[in-house]
Amino acid sequence: MDELSRGAGINRPSLRLAFGDRESIVCAAVERHGCEIRAALQELCRDSLEDSIKAMLRRLVTIYSPAPPAGRGCVLLTLTPARDRQPAVSAAIANVRMEISQAVARRIRAATPEPAAVTLTQVCLGMIFWLAVEARGGTSRETLNRAADVFAQFIDQCSGAGKYSTSFPVEAGVHE
């Protein structure tokens, strides 16, 4: 709560007055962070799979570590609230995680035949989580971006995207 108060630039009582109980405050923070992540997922609409993955991961790195050298990671990926004590927060986090999974799966499936698409989607989601954890641990933005670039190239090579469709229709979007 103190961190949210500082971030909002208001004291704790004013924060509670503006949003209500603690769970409502955290849900509002999850939604705000979710909006940033949704914007990163829009990067998946680029022409090539490699460019899409690279742009998305680099955008996530920017979100995860906004002020070098201190990284904040991603509360949505590194926080697991108690479902019994905070059901609304758990549901909000699960929703954003599901959006990430679905958007990545759609993009990889557009360039990769099954069953490889399923495996590459899981590997890509693992990379997204790894970036969040590493940023939270203070790994530099430069290091994370280098890893994102190499990873995007790896996914592209593993996908066989050169043999199959390399474009992804923008109108398909990431929020189906």
VEXDREN-2710 file (C-alpha; in Angstrom, 1 decimal):
% VEXDREN-2710
k/r/px/py/pz
1/MET/0.0/0.0/0.0
2/ASP/2.9/2.4/0.8
3/GLU/4.3/1.7/-2.7
4/LEU/1.0/2.4/-4.3
5/SER/0.6/5.6/-2.3
6/ARG/4.0/6.8/-3.3
7/GLY/3.4/5.9/-6.9
8/ALA/0.1/7.8/-7.0
9/GLY/1.5/10.7/-5.1
10/ILE/-1.1/10.7/-2.4
11/ASN/-1.2/9.4/1.2
12/ARG/-2.8/6.1/2.2
13/PRO/-6.0/7.5/3.5
14/SER/-6.6/9.4/0.3
15/LEU/-5.8/6.3/-1.7
16/ARG/-8.4/4.3/0.2
17/LEU/-10.9/7.1/-0.2
18/ALA/-10.4/7.2/-3.9
19/PHE/-10.6/3.4/-4.6
20/GLY/-12.2/1.8/-1.5
21/ASP/-10.8/-1.3/0.0
22/ARG/-7.4/-2.7/-0.6
23/GLU/-8.6/-5.3/-3.1
24/SER/-10.2/-2.6/-5.2
25/ILE/-6.9/-0.6/-5.2
26/VAL/-4.9/-3.6/-6.2
27/CYS/-7.4/-4.5/-9.0
28/ALA/-7.1/-0.9/-10.3
29/ALA/-3.3/-1.3/-10.4
30/VAL/-3.6/-4.7/-12.1
31/GLU/-5.9/-3.1/-14.8
32/ARG/-3.5/-0.2/-15.3
33/HIS/-0.5/-2.6/-15.7
34/GLY/-2.7/-4.9/-17.9
35/CYS/-3.2/-1.9/-20.3
36/GLU/0.5/-1.6/-20.7
37/ILE/0.9/-5.3/-21.4
38/ARG/-2.0/-5.2/-24.0
39/ALA/-0.1/-2.4/-25.8
40/ALA/3.0/-4.7/-25.9
41/LEU/0.8/-7.5/-27.3
42/GLN/-0.2/-5.2/-30.2
43/GLU/3.5/-5.5/-31.4
44/LEU/2.6/-9.1/-32.4
45/CYS/0.9/-7.8/-35.6
46/ARG/4.1/-7.1/-37.4
47/ASP/4.9/-8.9/-40.7
48/SER/7.5/-11.4/-39.7
49/LEU/7.3/-13.7/-36.7
50/GLU/10.8/-12.7/-35.6
51/ASP/10.0/-9.0/-35.8
52/SER/6.8/-9.5/-33.9
53/ILE/8.3/-11.5/-31.0
54/LYS/11.3/-9.1/-30.8
55/ALA/9.1/-6.0/-30.7
56/MET/6.8/-7.5/-28.1
57/LEU/9.6/-8.7/-25.8
58/ARG/11.4/-5.4/-26.1
59/ARG/8.2/-3.5/-25.2
60/LEU/7.7/-5.8/-22.2
61/VAL/11.3/-5.1/-21.1
62/THR/10.6/-1.4/-21.2
63/ILE/7.5/-2.0/-19.1
64/TYR/9.3/-4.3/-16.7
65/SER/12.2/-2.0/-16.1
66/PRO/11.0/1.5/-16.6
67/ALA/13.9/3.3/-14.8
68/PRO/17.2/1.7/-15.2
69/PRO/19.0/0.4/-13.2
70/ALA/16.1/-0.5/-10.9
71/GLY/13.7/-3.0/-12.4
72/ARG/10.2/-3.6/-11.2
73/GLY/9.6/-6.8/-13.0
74/CYS/5.9/-7.6/-13.6
75/VAL/3.6/-7.8/-10.7
76/LEU/1.1/-9.7/-12.8
77/LEU/3.6/-12.4/-13.6
78/THR/5.6/-12.6/-10.4
79/LEU/2.7/-12.1/-7.9
80/THR/0.4/-15.0/-6.9
81/PRO/-2.2/-13.6/-4.5
82/ALA/-4.1/-15.9/-2.1
83/ARG/-7.2/-16.9/-4.1
84/ASP/-9.2/-17.3/-1.0
85/ARG/-8.4/-13.9/0.5
86/GLN/-8.3/-11.9/-2.7
87/PRO/-10.5/-13.5/-5.4
88/ALA/-11.0/-10.3/-7.4
89/VAL/-7.2/-9.7/-7.6
90/SER/-6.6/-13.3/-8.5
91/ALA/-9.2/-13.2/-11.3
92/ALA/-7.8/-9.9/-12.7
93/ILE/-4.3/-11.3/-12.8
94/ALA/-5.5/-14.6/-14.3
95/ASN/-7.3/-12.6/-17.0
96/VAL/-4.2/-10.7/-18.1
97/ARG/-2.1/-13.8/-18.1
98/MET/-4.8/-15.5/-20.3
99/GLU/-4.7/-12.6/-22.7
100/ILE/-0.9/-12.9/-23.0
101/SER/-1.2/-16.6/-23.6
102/GLN/-3.9/-16.3/-26.2
103/ALA/-2.2/-13.5/-28.1
104/VAL/1.2/-15.3/-28.3
105/ALA/-0.5/-18.6/-29.3
106/ARG/-2.5/-16.9/-32.1
107/ARG/0.7/-15.2/-33.5
108/ILE/2.8/-18.3/-33.3
109/ARG/0.1/-20.5/-34.8
110/ALA/-0.2/-18.1/-37.8
111/ALA/3.5/-18.9/-38.7
112/THR/4.0/-22.4/-37.4
113/PRO/2.5/-25.8/-38.1
114/GLU/1.1/-27.9/-35.3
115/PRO/2.3/-29.5/-33.0
116/ALA/5.4/-27.2/-33.0
117/ALA/3.2/-24.2/-32.5
118/VAL/2.1/-25.4/-29.1
119/THR/5.6/-26.1/-27.9
120/LEU/6.9/-22.7/-29.2
121/THR/4.1/-20.9/-27.6
122/GLN/5.0/-22.5/-24.2
123/VAL/8.6/-21.6/-24.7
124/CYS/7.7/-18.0/-25.6
125/LEU/5.5/-17.7/-22.5
126/GLY/8.4/-19.0/-20.5
127/MET/10.6/-16.3/-21.9
128/ILE/8.0/-13.6/-21.0
129/PHE/8.0/-14.8/-17.4
130/TRP/11.8/-15.1/-17.3
131/LEU/12.1/-11.5/-18.4
132/ALA/9.7/-10.4/-15.7
133/VAL/11.7/-12.2/-13.0
134/GLU/15.0/-11.1/-14.2
135/ALA/13.9/-7.4/-14.4
136/ARG/12.5/-7.7/-10.9
137/GLY/15.9/-9.0/-9.9
138/GLY/17.7/-6.0/-11.3
139/THR/19.1/-7.4/-14.6
140/SER/19.9/-4.5/-16.9
141/ARG/17.6/-3.4/-19.7
142/GLU/20.4/-3.9/-22.2
143/THR/20.9/-7.5/-21.1
144/LEU/17.2/-8.2/-21.3
145/ASN/16.9/-6.7/-24.7
146/ARG/19.9/-8.7/-26.0
147/ALA/18.2/-11.9/-24.7
148/ALA/14.9/-10.8/-26.3
149/ASP/16.6/-10.3/-29.7
150/VAL/18.4/-13.7/-29.7
151/PHE/15.2/-15.4/-28.5
152/ALA/13.1/-13.9/-31.2
153/GLN/15.6/-15.1/-33.8
154/PHE/15.5/-18.6/-32.2
155/ILE/11.7/-18.8/-32.3
156/ASP/11.7/-17.7/-35.9
157/GLN/14.2/-20.4/-36.9
158/CYS/12.4/-23.1/-34.9
159/SER/9.0/-22.1/-36.4
160/GLY/9.8/-22.7/-40.0
161/ALA/8.2/-19.4/-40.6
162/GLY/10.2/-19.0/-43.9
163/LYS/8.4/-22.1/-45.2
164/TYR/5.0/-21.0/-44.1
165/SER/3.0/-17.8/-43.7
166/THR/5.2/-15.0/-42.4
167/SER/2.5/-12.4/-42.2
168/PHE/-0.1/-11.9/-39.5
169/PRO/-3.3/-10.1/-40.4
170/VAL/-3.5/-6.9/-38.3
171/GLU/-7.3/-7.1/-38.2
172/ALA/-7.1/-10.3/-36.3
173/GLY/-5.8/-8.3/-33.4
174/VAL/-4.8/-9.6/-30.0
175/HIS/-8.1/-9.5/-28.1
176/GLU/-10.3/-12.0/-29.9
END
